[in-house]
Amino acid sequence: MSQKILLDKVNIPGIKTYEVYRQNGGYASVEKALKTLTPDEVVEEVKTSGLRGRGGAGFPAGMKWSFIDKKSGKPRHLVCNADESEPGTFKDRYLMEYIPHLLIEGMITSSYALGANLSYIYIRGEYMWIYKILERAIAEAKAAGWLGKNILGSGYDLELYVQIGGGAYICGEETALIESLEGKRGNPRIKPPFPAVSGLWANPTVVNNVETIAAVPWIVNNSGADYAKIGVGRSTGTKLISASGHIKNPGVYEIEMGITVYEFMNSDEYLGGMSSDRPLKAFIPGGSSVPVLPAHLIYKTANGEDRLMTYESLSDGGFATGSMLGSGGFIVYDDTSCIVRNTWNFSRFYHHESCGQCSPCREGTGWMEKVLHRIENGHGREEDIDLLLSIQSKIEGNTICPLGDAAAWPVAAAIRHFREEFEYHIRFPEKIKNRDHFVAEPFESVKHLVSKLTV
């Protein structure tokens, strides 16, 4: 069994309540930090741990904390990004729903490290029942003296609030989140200045993901060095994975970084293999915005090495033969899945969620959705495949925030690895009229038709 840092207590009856959480060691990191450590020492522990942001980017959390402007004299803020909107990702929801005080404890300890006296949890609008859970947990923590004035007699003050977003994917981007938190439309800001210098209300601000902040109590209680011993290389600690698709055991799993993708996919401790006897066709390791990989690149890299559940191994080979760990949204497809329809569905999402601020994203996501809809519904043209590649290349790298990249990468990867499937849709429109065309007739069984026409 792998070590659990975030979910080790999640199954304890009543762990949602303050009393049970406290009886099981809860808020010990706050006591330790406020009574025995300076804020800078807490930051150093997090830097030593190698903890990387678990929201998708994977930037070292301690380094990000060290960038916060302490010289200006302005108030500082910590904002928790709980706007979990990446399709295929639901691990933050699980943490907040089943062990909310872990996040509250992490917010207090992290706010102390940053010198923040006013902090926020920004939660997506669709998580209303979790908003109520967090509000209850904050009230319990405040009543017990963990929030408010002069916490534990240390002289440190902290107020913590939960803010509900409008349900916009774009507000998962930290500067769009800050804009929304200020009561404005959630449009990303041009950087620099970065939030660490000018963020919420132009004050120095750090924005971290739920899972990232929830890991801080363990690091403070045990040490950054102990955390760094878990995992492989620069992928330290544990990672929460949201697993879905054609697998026997979908759900949220905490893994030690460095286990093989094969073990995670097939062991009874984790996903238990495919849900039926259908073969594995493709998977997406990090949520809808990262490149899809075909079966032959899932368990092994292009160099023939075991593919590991780490930032480095999953990206091995670049986008040509690799992908990204991203937010840990692990989506598995068997051979009855249609890659074209799946890509169209993602494109619909990104077109809908584009804030419209940047022309390449505003226009390009709509064009990609229309062309993919055309192909999926039997009206595609031979030139449409290269047209899609042209559109995505003009979006990628040309927008203020990464939503443009998130929309472009899945399209490019789908064509890169499954171009013949796109060609099949275009050349045999009568065969793909049935929405479940690959259920009765998987692509591998008709692939030869495309090859014949190509020759």
C-alpha positions in Angstrom: 0.0 0.0 0.0 1.3 3.4 -0.9 1.7 6.2 1.7 -1.3 8.5 2.2 -0.8 12.1 3.1 -4.1 13.7 2.1 -6.5 10.8 2.3 -5.1 8.8 5.3 -7.9 10.0 7.6 -10.7 10.5 5.1 -12.6 7.4 6.1 -12.7 8.1 9.8 -16.3 8.4 10.9 -17.2 12.1 11.6 -13.9 13.5 10.2 -15.9 16.3 8.6 -16.5 17.7 12.1 -14.0 19.8 14.0 -14.1 17.6 17.1 -13.2 14.4 15.3 -10.7 16.1 13.0 -9.0 17.7 16.1 -9.0 14.4 18.0 -7.1 12.8 15.0 -4.2 15.4 15.0 -6.0 18.2 13.2 -4.5 21.7 13.4 -1.2 20.5 14.8 0.6 22.2 11.9 -0.9 25.6 13.0 0.2 25.0 16.5 3.7 24.1 15.4 4.0 26.9 12.9 2.7 29.7 15.2 4.6 28.5 18.3 7.9 27.2 17.0 8.5 28.5 13.4 8.9 31.9 11.8 6.9 32.5 8.5 10.2 32.3 6.5 10.9 28.9 8.1 7.6 27.5 7.0 8.3 28.8 3.4 11.7 27.0 3.5 10.1 23.8 4.6 7.7 24.0 1.6 10.6 24.8 -0.7 12.6 21.9 0.6 9.6 19.5 0.1 9.6 20.1 -3.6 5.8 20.4 -3.6 4.6 21.5 -7.0 1.3 23.2 -7.7 -1.4 20.5 -8.1 -3.7 22.6 -10.2 -2.1 21.7 -13.5 1.0 23.9 -14.1 3.2 22.1 -11.6 5.2 25.2 -10.6 7.1 24.7 -7.3 4.9 26.0 -4.5 7.7 27.2 -2.1 9.3 29.1 -4.9 6.0 30.8 -5.8 5.6 31.8 -2.1 9.1 33.3 -2.0 8.2 35.7 -4.8 5.6 37.5 -2.7 6.4 41.2 -2.3 7.2 41.8 1.4 8.9 45.2 0.9 5.9 47.3 -0.3 4.2 47.2 3.1 0.9 46.4 1.5 -1.4 43.7 2.9 -0.8 40.2 1.5 -3.4 37.6 0.6 -3.6 33.9 0.0 -6.3 32.8 -2.4 -7.2 29.1 -2.7 -8.3 28.2 -6.2 -11.2 25.8 -5.7 -12.7 26.6 -9.1 -12.2 23.0 -10.2 -13.6 23.1 -13.7 -11.3 20.9 -15.8 -13.3 18.2 -17.5 -12.2 14.8 -16.0 -11.0 16.4 -12.7 -12.9 16.1 -9.4 -10.2 15.4 -6.7 -10.5 18.9 -5.1 -14.2 18.4 -4.7 -13.5 15.1 -2.9 -11.1 16.7 -0.5 -13.4 19.6 0.4 -16.5 17.4 0.7 -15.0 14.7 2.9 -12.2 16.3 4.9 -12.8 20.1 4.8 -10.8 20.9 7.9 -7.6 19.8 6.1 -8.0 22.6 3.7 -8.9 25.1 6.4 -5.8 24.0 8.4 -3.6 24.3 5.3 -5.0 27.8 4.6 -4.2 29.0 8.1 -0.6 27.6 8.1 0.0 28.8 4.6 -1.4 32.3 5.3 0.9 32.6 8.3 3.9 31.7 6.1 3.0 34.4 3.7 2.1 37.0 6.3 -1.5 37.1 5.0 -4.2 38.4 7.3 -7.1 38.1 4.9 -7.5 35.0 2.8 -10.1 33.5 0.5 -11.3 30.2 -0.9 -12.7 30.8 -4.4 -15.1 28.0 -5.2 -16.9 27.2 -8.5 -20.5 28.1 -8.6 -21.7 24.5 -9.1 -20.2 23.4 -5.8 -22.9 24.9 -3.6 -23.2 22.0 -1.3 -19.5 22.1 -0.7 -19.6 25.8 -0.1 -22.0 25.1 2.8 -19.6 22.4 4.1 -16.7 24.8 4.0 -18.7 27.6 5.7 -19.6 25.2 8.5 -15.9 24.1 8.9 -14.7 27.7 9.0 -17.3 28.6 11.6 -16.2 25.6 13.7 -12.5 26.6 13.4 -13.2 30.2 14.3 -15.3 29.1 17.3 -12.3 27.0 18.5 -9.9 29.9 18.2 -8.0 29.0 15.0 -9.3 32.0 13.1 -9.7 35.7 14.1 -7.6 37.9 16.3 -4.4 36.7 18.1 -4.6 33.1 17.2 -3.2 30.9 20.0 -1.9 34.1 21.6 0.7 34.4 18.9 -0.2 37.9 17.8 -1.1 36.5 14.3 -4.6 37.5 12.9 -6.4 35.8 10.1 -9.9 36.1 8.6 -10.9 33.5 6.0 -13.8 33.7 3.6 -15.4 31.5 0.9 -16.4 33.3 -2.3 -18.6 31.6 -4.8 -17.8 32.0 -8.5 -20.2 32.1 -11.4 -19.2 28.7 -12.7 -16.7 29.9 -15.3 -13.8 27.7 -16.4 -11.7 30.7 -17.2 -11.7 31.7 -13.5 -9.5 28.8 -12.8 -6.7 31.0 -14.3 -5.3 32.9 -11.3 -5.6 36.4 -12.6 -9.2 35.9 -14.0 -10.0 34.4 -10.6 -8.6 37.6 -8.9 -10.7 39.8 -11.3 -13.8 37.8 -10.4 -13.0 38.0 -6.6 -12.8 41.7 -7.0 -16.4 41.7 -8.4 -15.4 42.2 -12.1 -15.8 40.0 -15.2 -13.4 37.1 -15.0 -11.0 38.1 -17.7 -7.3 37.2 -17.4 -4.8 40.0 -16.8 -1.7 40.6 -18.8 1.4 39.7 -16.9 3.6 41.2 -15.6 2.9 42.4 -13.0 2.4 39.0 -11.5 0.0 38.4 -8.6 2.9 38.0 -6.1 3.6 41.7 -6.7 0.1 43.1 -7.7 -2.8 40.7 -7.2 -6.0 41.0 -5.3 -6.8 44.8 -5.0 -3.3 45.4 -6.3 -1.8 43.7 -3.1 0.8 40.9 -3.1 -1.2 37.7 -3.6 -0.4 34.0 -3.9 -3.0 31.7 -5.6 -2.7 28.0 -4.9 -4.9 25.0 -5.7 -6.8 23.1 -3.1 -4.7 20.0 -3.2 -1.5 22.1 -3.0 -2.6 23.8 0.2 -3.9 20.6 1.7 -0.4 19.1 1.5 1.1 21.9 3.6 0.0 20.6 7.1 1.8 17.3 6.6 4.9 19.0 5.4 5.0 21.3 8.4 4.3 18.5 10.8 6.8 16.1 9.4 9.3 18.3 7.5 9.9 19.2 3.9 12.8 16.7 3.7 10.5 13.8 4.6 8.0 14.9 1.9 10.8 15.1 -0.6 11.7 11.4 0.1 8.4 10.3 -1.4 8.3 10.2 -5.1 10.9 10.4 -7.8 13.3 13.2 -8.7 11.5 16.6 -9.0 8.1 14.8 -8.7 8.0 14.6 -5.0 5.2 13.6 -2.6 1.8 12.1 -3.4 -0.7 13.1 -6.1 -4.5 12.9 -6.1 -5.8 11.4 -9.4 -9.4 11.6 -10.6 -9.9 8.4 -12.6 -12.8 7.9 -15.0 -13.8 6.2 -18.2 -13.7 2.5 -19.2 -12.1 1.2 -16.0 -13.4 -1.1 -13.2 -12.7 1.2 -10.3 -13.3 4.9 -11.1 -12.8 7.4 -8.3 -10.2 9.5 -6.5 -6.9 7.9 -5.7 -3.8 9.2 -3.8 -0.7 7.7 -5.3 3.0 8.1 -4.5 4.7 9.8 -7.5 6.7 7.4 -9.5 4.5 4.3 -9.7 4.1 3.0 -13.2 1.1 3.9 -15.3 0.6 0.1 -15.8 0.4 -0.5 -12.1 -2.0 2.4 -11.6 -4.2 1.1 -14.5 -4.2 -2.5 -13.7 -3.6 -3.2 -10.0 -6.6 -4.0 -7.7 -5.4 -1.3 -5.3 -6.1 1.3 -8.0 -8.2 1.1 -11.2 -8.4 -2.6 -11.6 -8.0 -2.7 -15.4 -10.5 -2.1 -18.1 -14.2 -2.3 -17.3 -14.8 -5.0 -19.9 -12.8 -7.2 -22.2 -12.5 -4.4 -24.7 -8.8 -3.3 -25.5 -7.4 0.0 -24.3 -7.4 2.6 -27.1 -6.3 5.8 -25.6 -6.0 7.8 -22.4 -5.7 11.4 -21.2 -3.5 11.6 -18.0 -4.2 15.2 -16.8 -7.6 16.4 -17.7 -9.2 17.5 -21.0 -6.6 20.2 -21.8 -3.6 17.8 -22.1 -2.7 15.7 -25.2 -4.4 12.3 -25.6 -2.0 9.3 -26.0 -2.7 6.2 -28.0 -2.4 2.7 -26.5 1.2 2.0 -27.6 2.5 5.2 -25.8 0.6 4.7 -22.5 2.6 2.1 -20.7 5.9 2.8 -22.4 7.6 5.9 -23.6 8.8 6.2 -27.2 12.2 5.1 -25.9 10.8 1.9 -24.5 11.0 2.9 -20.8 8.2 2.4 -18.3 5.9 5.3 -18.3 5.6 6.6 -14.7 3.0 8.7 -12.9 5.3 11.7 -12.7 5.5 15.2 -14.3 8.7 14.2 -16.2 7.8 10.7 -17.4 4.3 11.6 -18.7 5.8 14.5 -20.7 8.7 12.4 -22.0 9.1 12.9 -25.7 7.3 16.3 -25.7 3.9 16.5 -27.3 5.1 14.3 -30.2 5.0 11.2 -28.0 4.1 12.4 -24.5 1.5 14.4 -22.6 1.2 16.1 -19.2 0.2 15.1 -15.7 -1.8 18.4 -15.5 -4.5 18.4 -12.9 -4.5 14.6 -12.7 -7.8 14.0 -14.6 -7.1 10.4 -15.8 -9.6 9.5 -18.5 -9.4 6.0 -20.1 -11.0 5.0 -23.5 -11.5 1.5 -24.9 -11.8 0.8 -28.6 -15.5 1.6 -28.8 -14.7 5.3 -28.2 -14.7 7.7 -31.0 -11.7 10.1 -30.8 -13.3 12.5 -33.3 -16.5 12.9 -31.2 -14.5 13.1 -28.0 -12.3 15.9 -29.5 -15.4 17.8 -30.8 -17.0 17.5 -27.3 -13.9 19.1 -25.7 -13.8 21.8 -28.4 -17.5 22.6 -27.6 -16.5 23.1 -24.0 -13.5 25.4 -24.7 -15.5 27.5 -27.2 -18.2 27.9 -24.6 -15.7 28.8 -21.8 -13.5 31.2 -23.7 -13.8 34.7 -22.2 -13.6 36.2 -25.6 -10.8 38.7 -24.7 -8.2 37.3 -27.2 -9.2 37.1 -30.9 -7.3 33.8 -31.6 -9.1 32.0 -28.8 -12.5 33.7 -29.3 -12.6 33.0 -33.0 -10.4 29.9 -33.2 -12.3 27.8 -30.6 -15.5 28.5 -32.5 -14.0 27.5 -35.8 -12.5 24.3 -34.4 -15.9 23.3 -32.9 -17.7 23.9 -36.3 -15.1 22.0 -38.3 -15.1 19.1 -35.8 -18.9 19.0 -35.8 -18.9 18.9 -39.6 -16.5 15.9 -39.6 -18.3 14.0 -36.8 -21.7 14.4 -38.5 -20.6 13.1 -41.9 -20.1 16.4 -43.7 -16.3 16.6 -43.5 -14.0 17.5 -46.3 -10.5 16.2 -47.0 -9.0 19.6 -46.3 -10.7 19.9 -42.9 -8.0 18.0 -41.1 -5.2 20.3 -42.2 -7.5 23.2 -41.6 -7.9 22.1 -38.0 -4.2 21.9 -37.6 -3.8 25.4 -39.1 -6.4 26.9 -36.7 -5.0 25.3 -33.6 -1.5 26.5 -34.5 -2.7 30.1 -34.7 -4.3 29.8 -31.2 -1.5 28.1 -29.4 0.9 30.5 -27.8 -1.0 33.6 -29.0 -3.4 34.3 -26.1 -3.1 36.1 -22.7 -3.9 33.0 -20.7 -3.4 29.2 -21.3 -7.1 28.6 -22.2 -6.1 28.9 -25.9 -3.4 26.3 -25.5 -5.8 24.1 -23.6 -8.2 24.2 -26.5 -5.5 23.7 -29.2 -3.5 20.9 -27.7 -6.2 18.2 -27.6 -7.1 18.9 -31.3 -3.4 18.7 -32.4 -2.8 15.5 -30.4 -6.0 13.8 -31.6 -4.9 14.4 -35.3 -1.3 13.5 -34.6 -2.1 10.1 -33.2 -5.5 9.3 -34.8 -5.4 11.0 -38.2 -6.7 7.9 -39.9 -9.8 8.0 -37.8 -10.5 11.5 -39.0 -10.0 10.4 -42.5 -12.4 7.5 -42.0 -15.1 9.9 -40.8 -14.6 12.1 -43.9 -14.5 9.2 -46.5 -17.2 7.0 -45.1 -19.9 9.4 -43.8 -22.6 6.7 -44.0 -20.7 4.5 -41.5 -20.5 7.1 -38.8 -24.1 8.3 -38.9 -24.9 6.1 -35.9 -23.6 7.8 -32.8 -22.2 4.5 -31.5 -20.5 3.6 -34.7 -17.4 2.1 -33.1 -19.4 0.0 -30.6 -20.4 -2.5 -33.2 -17.5 -1.9 -35.5 -14.4 -0.6 -33.7 -12.0 1.5 -35.8 -9.3 -1.2 -35.9 -11.7 -3.5 -37.8 -12.4 -0.9 -40.5 -9.0 0.8 -40.5 -8.0 -1.1 -43.6 -10.6 0.8 -45.6 -8.8 4.0 -45.1 -5.4 2.4 -46.0 -6.9 1.1 -49.3 -8.1 4.5 -50.3 -4.9 6.2 -49.3 -2.9 3.8 -51.5 
